[in-house]
Amino acid sequence: MRIAFMGTPDFSVPCLRVLIEHGYDVVGVFCQPDKPVGRKQILTPPPVKELALQYGIRVLQPTTLRGGAGLALLQELEPELVIVVAYGKILPQDFLSYPKYGCVNVHASLLPKYRGASPIHWAILNGDSETGVTTIQMDAGMDTGDILRVAKVPISPDDTAESLFETLSVLGAETMLATIDDIEHGRANPTPQDHTRATTVGLLTKQLGDIDWTKSALQIHNQIRGLYSWPGAYTFLDGMMLKIHKASLTNVTSAKAPGTVVQSKDSLLVCCGDGRCIALTEVQLVGKKRMAAADFLRGHAVPVGTILTSAEKEA
């Protein structure tokens, strides 16, 4: 089967790799244009492009697919199927309609829940116990197409967005292969989504990382895990931003005000809005290196009774 692949970030790489390894005829790879990265703004190719070039696959990086531009490229490639994995743009109808078997999207949530740009993060932010991957037959909407396959995984209490990203990228590749096999053998059974149950999530912002200590310990723990490693959760210590990379729930309770440090020996034990305390175990003061809380406390005394604050209270 002749397949065109569309994807841009690291999440897409396992899907492209297994297509190549399983001998599919990948006739072209679409990805977003190279972007400046880092302080020096070095023009850097997307991970998918780097993999495609290793195998000598044609790479296309159009700035738009609309106005027939995308269709013209497809007509050159003549794919029977297009696989889309975190490409980054909505595809126009003429593009979707061209391939014999249409366009199949690999999406990192249990659709119709978490349509949109950041489903992995929001599954953790909302404290979900499970998530997964859904493959859909794409239509003109955003993640609204008929469901082809669903694969579920539990979310462990220690999962972060980063660890779940890795798990789902591998699961996505497996589910994609099974979906292609269904299509090739006539077993695909597209099932309409229940649109009344749909939720949509947008792009993450740095403001989401601002910790409100009046929330419960579990909510704050989920915030830290769900935003790791970007954009990250943070609080303010003596007016300076303190990034929180890792934390753990405890059974310690306190009647102190939310945000109060109740212990500062091996970790920063902080009281939350429900009276339960959370241990901040890996932190980073703005402009400094990331380190274990115990190491941080050896060089930066934080007296018991210190109150950590949010950006709103700092303003």
N, C-alpha and C positions, 0 to 999 in steps of 0.2 A: 504494500500500500504506500502510495506517495503522500507524505505528510509534511506540512509546513508547521513550524513551531513558533510560538510567540511567547516571549517571557523576558524579564529584565534582571531581577535581583537574584541573590543567592538561593532563595526559596525555589526558583524555577530550575536550577541546575540539575538536581537529581532526576527530574522528569526528562530533560533533554538527554542526559547521559544514558538512561535506560533505553530510550528509543534507539540511540545509536548502538548500544551494546546488544540489543535484541534484533538488530539487523533491519530495522525499518528504513525505508528510503526517505531520509530527511532532505527535502529538496531546497529548503531555505529556512533561515531563522530571522525572525523580526524581533528587534529590541529597541528600547529608547536610545536616543543619541548619547554619545559620550558626554560626561559632565565633569566640571572642575571639582576636585576633592582636596580637602585638607587646607591648612593655613596657606600653603603655597599655590593652592588652586590649580593643581596639576590635572590636565585633561585625562580622565580615566575611563576605560571602556567598561560596560556592564559585565558582570560575571558570566552571563549567558553568551555574550559575544566572545569572550575569551575561550570558552569551551568549544564553541562552534568553529572558531578559527583553528584550534588544535586539530580538528578533524577535516579541515578543508571545506567546510560547509559555507555556502554563500550567506552572508549577513546583510540584512536590510535594516536601515535605521531612518525610516521616513519621519519627517516632522508632523505629517498629517496623513490620515487614510481617507479623508473625506474628498468630495468632489471627483470621485473616480480614481484618485491617486492610488489608493490601496488595491482596488479592483484590478488596475492595470498591472500591478506587481504580481498579484495572484495569477493573472492570465499568462504571465511569463513563466511562472513556476508550475502551473497546472497541478496543484495538489488535489487529492481526493478527500482529504480530511485536514482540518486545521486544529491543532492543540494549543490552547491558551492557558498560561500559568503566570499570573501576576504580571501581565504585560504592562498595564498602567493606563490604558485608554479604552473607552467604549468603542466598539467596532460598528461601522455603518452597515445598514441593511444590505447594500449591494455586495459588500465584502462577505457578510454572513451567509448569503444565499449562493455564493459561487461554488464552493466545494461540493462534490457529490454527496458526502456524508455530513456536510455542514461544519460548524465549529464547536468544539467541545472544550469547556472550561473546567479546570481543576481548582476548586475553591476550598480554603481552609476553615470551613465551619460546617455545622449541620444545618444546611439551608432548610427553611427560609430564615433561620436565625442568623444574624450578623452578616447581612449583605453589606458590601462596601469594602473600604480600604484597610481596616485593622481588626479583622475578626479574631485573630489569635490573642491579641492583647485584651480585648474586651471579654473574652471567655474567662480569663483569669481575674480581670478587674471586677467582674460581676459575681465571682465566686462559684462559677459553674463546676459541676463534678465531672463532666465529660465534654468532649468536643470531637472533632473528626474532620473528614474530608468528604466533599460532595462533588461528583462530576455532573455537569449539566449540559444539555443541548442548548447552545446559546441562542438568545433572541436579542431584540434591540434594546431591552432594558438592562439595568445593572444587576446581575446575578439573579435574574427572574426566570430563566429558562427551565424547561422540564428536567426533572432529576433522572439521571441514568444509574448512578451507583452511590451508595453511602458507606463509609467505613468509620467506625467510632473508636475512640481511645479514652481512657479515664484521665482526668487531670489530678496529679498527685499534689499533696500539700506543699511539696518542695519545688514543684515546677515553676519556672519563670517563663516569660514570653520567649526568651532565647532558647531554652531547652525544649519548649513545646514547638517552636519554629522548626527545630531540627527533627523532632519526631514526626511532625506533620509533613515535612518536605519528603521524607522517605515514604510515609504512608501514601502521600499524594502520587508518587511515582508508581507504587504498586497498584493503586486504585485506577490510575490512568491506563496502565497496561491491561488490566481486567476489562475496562470499559472498551478499549480498542478491540480486544478479542471478542467481546459481545457484539460490537458493530460488524466486525468481519464475518462472524458466523450467524448473523441475523437474530441474535438473542436480545438485542437492546430493547428495553421496554420503557420509553420515556413516560414519566409520571408527573403531572402538573403539581407545582408547589401550592401549598395553602397560603395564599397571599395575605389572608387575614392575620396570620401569625408572624408576618415578616417584621424584622427589625433591621435598621440600617445604621452602620457606624462609619464615621468619616475619618479623615487623617488625624493623627495624634498631634497634640501641641505640647510645648514645654510646660504650659500652665497646668496641665493635668497632673504634673508631678508634685505640685505644691501640697504638702501634707496638712490637713486640717485635723488637729489632734482631738477635736471634739467628736470625731467619728469613732466607731468601735475599733478595738485592736485587730479584729479579723478584716475589717474593711481596709485598714491601713496596711496590714500585711499583704493583702491582695493588690493594693495599689503599688507597693514596692516590687512585688513579683511581676505584676502585669506590665509595668513600665520598664523592666530591666531587659536589655541594657540601654535602650533609648525610648523615650527622652529621659527616663530616670526620675526617681522620686527624690524630694529634697525638703529640707526644713531650714530654719535660721537659728544659729547659735551665736549669741552676743552680736547680732546684726550681720553675721557672715553666713553665706549659704553653705550648708552642709549636705552633700549628696549622700543618700542612703542606698548602698548597693545591695546589702543583704540584711535580713532581720529574721527573727524567729518569735513565735508566740510563746508565752509563758503562762504559768498558773498563778503568778503573783498578782495580787490585787492591791489597790491603793485608793484612798479617799482624796488624794491630792488633786489639784486642778489639772485638766488635760494639758499634756505637753511638759509636765514636771518630771525632771530627772530624779528617780528615787534610788538609783544605784549607779555608780560610775567607777567600777573596778575593772572587771574583765570585759564588760560590755556596758553600753548605755541603756539602762532600763528606764523606759519612759511610760508614764501613765496616759492611758487613752480615755476617750469619752465615756466608755462603759465601765470604767474602773479597773479594767484589766491592763496589765503592762506588757509591752512589747520590747524585745531586746534588739537593739541595733548592733549588728555584729561586724559589719564592714562599711566604712564610711570614707568620705573624702571632703576635706575642707576646700573651699574654692581656691584655686591656684596652687594646691598641694597635691601630693600623690595619694592615690587610693591605698587604704591599709586596713588591717584588722582593727576593730575598735579598741582592743587591749593595747595595741601599739600606739594608736592615736592618743589614748588617755595618758600614756607615759610621757608624752611630749606636750600635751595640751590638757591641763587640769579642767575638769568640768565638775564643780561642786554639786553635791546633792542639793536639790531645791532649785537648781537652774531651770528656767522654763524655755523650752523650744517653741518657736513661733512660726506662723505661716507668712507668706509674702504679703497677704492683705494686712496683717497686723504690723508688718514692717513698714508699709507704705505711709 
